[in-house]
Amino acid sequence: MHTTSSTPVPPTLHLVCGKIASGKSTLTARLASAPHTVRISEDGLLAQLYPGQIASLADYVVCAARLRAAIAPLALQMLQAGVSVVLDFPANTPASRAWMRELFQQAGVPHVLHYLDVTDEECKARLRQRNASGLHPFSTSNAQFDEITRHFVPPAASEGFKLVRVTA
């Protein structure tokens, strides 16, 4: 009988930063295919919990804050139980990243911030395809993309995240 000894992989919190339609959900689905890994999707949960109730950026901010408050203890428990968590929530502002930092610090686990560095033009082209497919729970116009993207802040080295940059 042949056995291999392998060092267990510590549970990790995977975070994603990128504009709308930059590929965050595609990447998180791939990351979540690893053993002992769970993906938590903000878009999926918001669509289930608040059907037809998110019509503006202000609506999103209120609903997303409620969702984060509910998800934080669950994500923390999973990480502490030895399960890696892929948080498919946009880490697109210093404030959102600070919330995520609290999670991996409280859990005492490693993290990776995956930064999808994709141009506005590429994102808008992908967004048109996504909207046309009807497969995504939310449809976003170019005007909404521009409004939301005005709040986007790329991660800075001074924030101290373990950063992996992904380009188109």
Secondary structure as the mmCIF struct_conf table of DSSP 4:
data_model
#
loop_
_struct_conf.conf_type_id
_struct_conf.id
_struct_conf.beg_label_comp_id
_struct_conf.beg_label_asym_id
_struct_conf.beg_label_seq_id
_struct_conf.end_label_comp_id
_struct_conf.end_label_asym_id
_struct_conf.end_label_seq_id
HELX_LH_PP_P HELX_LH_PP_P1 THR A 7 PRO A 11
STRN STRN1 LEU A 13 CYS A 17
TURN_TY1_P TURN_TY1_P1 ILE A 20 ALA A 21
BEND BEND1 SER A 22 GLY A 23
HELX_RH_AL_P HELX_RH_AL_P1 LYS A 24 LEU A 31
TURN_TY1_P TURN_TY1_P2 ALA A 32 SER A 33
BEND BEND2 ALA A 34 ALA A 34
TURN_TY1_P TURN_TY1_P3 PRO A 35 HIS A 36
STRN STRN2 THR A 37 SER A 41
HELX_RH_AL_P HELX_RH_AL_P2 GLU A 42 LEU A 49
BEND BEND3 TYR A 50 TYR A 50
TURN_TY1_P TURN_TY1_P4 PRO A 51 GLY A 52
BEND BEND4 SER A 56 SER A 56
HELX_RH_AL_P HELX_RH_AL_P3 LEU A 57 GLN A 80
TURN_TY1_P TURN_TY1_P5 ALA A 81 GLY A 82
STRN STRN3 SER A 84 PRO A 90
BEND BEND5 THR A 93 THR A 93
HELX_RH_AL_P HELX_RH_AL_P4 PRO A 94 ALA A 107
TURN_TY1_P TURN_TY1_P6 GLY A 108 GLY A 108
STRN STRN4 HIS A 111 ASP A 117
HELX_RH_AL_P HELX_RH_AL_P5 ASP A 120 SER A 133
TURN_TY1_P TURN_TY1_P7 GLY A 134 GLY A 134
BEND BEND6 HIS A 136 PRO A 137
HELX_RH_AL_P HELX_RH_AL_P6 ASN A 142 THR A 149
TURN_TY1_P TURN_TY1_P8 ARG A 150 HIS A 151
HELX_LH_PP_P HELX_LH_PP_P2 PRO A 154 ALA A 156
HELX_RH_3T_P HELX_RH_3T_P1 ALA A 157 GLU A 159
STRN STRN5 LEU A 163 THR A 167
#
